[in-house]
C-alpha cells in the first residue's frame, strides 16, 4: 500500500513510501538534503518497518528535536497503526 506523510519540523516537506506486508519499499523524500535522503531511502529499502522505526526514531538534526529520519519513523508508525 502507498502512503504520503507530511513532515513536521524538517527541511523535507513530505515522504512517500510503500509498505508490502510490513516491508518498506520505494521511499522518496520531497525537499531536504538530497544526497542524505537518497541514502536513507536505499538503506531502509526491503527492511521490516518495525526495524526501521526502532533504528531511526528519536534521531535529531542540529538544534531541531526531530529529523527527516525521525519523521520517516513517525510516518511508518502511523502507517502500521
C-alpha positions as CSV (number, residue, x, y, z in Angstrom):
1,X,0.0,0.0,0.0
2,X,1.2,3.5,-0.8
3,X,1.5,6.3,1.8
4,X,2.2,10.0,1.7
5,X,3.3,11.7,5.0
6,X,3.6,15.4,5.5
7,X,6.6,16.0,7.7
8,X,6.7,18.4,10.7
9,X,9.8,20.4,11.7
10,X,12.1,19.3,8.9
11,X,13.5,20.7,5.6
12,X,11.8,17.9,3.7
13,X,8.1,18.6,3.3
14,X,6.8,15.0,2.7
15,X,7.7,11.4,2.4
16,X,6.2,8.9,0.0
17,X,6.7,5.2,0.6
18,X,5.1,1.8,0.2
19,X,4.5,-1.0,2.7
20,X,4.2,-4.5,1.5
21,X,3.4,-6.9,4.4
22,X,5.4,-4.7,6.7
23,X,8.4,-4.3,4.3
24,X,9.4,-0.8,3.4
25,X,9.7,0.0,-0.3
26,X,10.2,3.0,-2.7
27,X,10.9,5.7,-0.1
28,X,11.0,9.2,-1.7
29,X,11.6,12.4,0.3
30,X,10.5,15.8,-1.1
31,X,12.9,18.6,-0.2
32,X,15.7,18.3,2.3
33,X,19.3,17.2,1.9
34,X,19.0,15.3,-1.4
35,X,22.1,13.0,-1.1
36,X,21.5,12.1,2.5
37,X,17.8,11.3,2.0
38,X,18.5,9.2,-1.1
39,X,21.0,7.3,1.1
40,X,18.4,6.8,3.9
41,X,15.9,5.5,1.3
42,X,18.4,3.0,0.0
43,X,19.3,1.8,3.5
44,X,15.7,1.1,4.5
45,X,14.6,-0.5,1.3
46,X,13.5,-4.1,1.9
47,X,13.7,-3.8,5.7
48,X,10.9,-4.5,8.2
49,X,9.1,-1.3,9.1
50,X,9.4,-2.1,12.8
51,X,13.2,-2.5,12.5
52,X,13.4,0.9,10.6
53,X,11.3,2.6,13.3
54,X,13.5,1.2,16.1
55,X,16.6,2.4,14.3
56,X,15.6,5.9,13.3
57,X,13.1,7.0,16.0
58,X,14.4,9.9,18.1
59,X,17.2,10.9,15.7
60,X,17.6,14.7,15.7
61,X,19.1,17.2,13.2
62,X,21.1,20.1,14.6
63,X,19.1,22.1,17.1
64,X,15.8,20.5,16.0
65,X,14.1,17.9,18.1
66,X,13.4,15.8,15.0
67,X,15.0,14.9,11.7
68,X,14.0,13.5,8.3
69,X,15.0,10.1,9.6
70,X,12.8,10.5,12.7
71,X,9.9,11.7,10.5
72,X,10.2,8.6,8.4
73,X,10.0,6.5,11.7
74,X,6.9,8.6,12.6
75,X,5.4,8.0,9.1
76,X,6.0,4.3,9.3
77,X,4.5,4.1,12.8
78,X,1.4,5.9,11.6
79,X,1.1,3.6,8.6
80,X,1.3,0.5,10.8
81,X,-1.3,1.7,13.2
